[in-house]
Amino acid sequence: MKISDLGEFPLIDRVARIVGVERADVVMGIGDDVAILDCGGEDWLLAKVDSQVEGTHYRTDLITPRQLGRRALAINLSDIAAVGGRPTHALVSLALQADTDVAWVDELYRGLREEGDRFGVVVVGGNMASSPGQAFIDVIVLGSVQRDHAILRAGARPGDSVLVSGRLGDSAAGLRLLLDASLQVSEAEREPLLARHLTPVPRLLESAVIAGSGLATAMIDLSDGLSSDIGHVCERSAVGVRLWEEQLPISAGARHVAELCNEPGWRLALNGGEDYELCFTAPAADAGGLAARIEKQTGTAVTVVGEILPKDEGRWFVLKDGREVELGAGGWDHFAAG
């Protein structure tokens, strides 16, 4: 059997069965956005690692090294945000071809520094190695979370509302613009979409409000796409879900790009991925007030896009015409065949 036959998430489950252990200091190991460790202090320690691989996650003709540095750190910070945490330190492992221009490396680290300065994160170490092929960047981020503020993927309950921050589908629309020069949109539409893809903003401020409220029952960041990521919440919480097309927050620019690509805007929102928004659940009675509080304190709009169902009621997507279709995981899988 090849890993392409298995897929990314079954492979993670398989690895977890080999190395996963139950220990008192491991609050959350493999299976959530970050590892949560109890080292005996007032807060729990958070640890996260993520990679950017040339040719898979980025192309050097489509992103500057400074943008890449910012992006490589931001996507890790997003996972810290997804558990209600605060990032503090980063380590960077870099593998490059020997003929890489030193100026490229300088700009990469300037991007890392720039993004870190925005959120109080310092790069404190790492590693460098030679690669015979594509470059890759591994970033480890450490942080902390108050013990009573940590929000996991498990915890969503039937009757909860499903909420998302910001807009969905912008990053996927930006990627389509980068890959297809024939797609013609105005600069007013193009620039925000490109920025959402190349330099996403981790929702750390929004996460602090959510965690401090004590109202969220589960949370995840939207890296693989809403359809896939809400599925992870459903798996860990043993629940079902119903999402509504008419509630999805999609920008006019993303809708325009989707139209040019002959696909519905909701497909970018559900399956596009790399939005790095927060998706969280909260009791329906509290959802509206919590959304208003987040927007008031951060300026980021929050939208109720669905509801949590009992597990045996399944996972559904309601189209504008009222039809319900089964909600499958249509987002990113690193090892999916084809």
Summary of the structure (lengths in Angstrom):
residues: 338
radius of gyration: 19.6
end to end distance: 15.7
largest distance: 58.8
contacts: 1169
relative contact order: 0.16
helix: 39%
strand: 26%
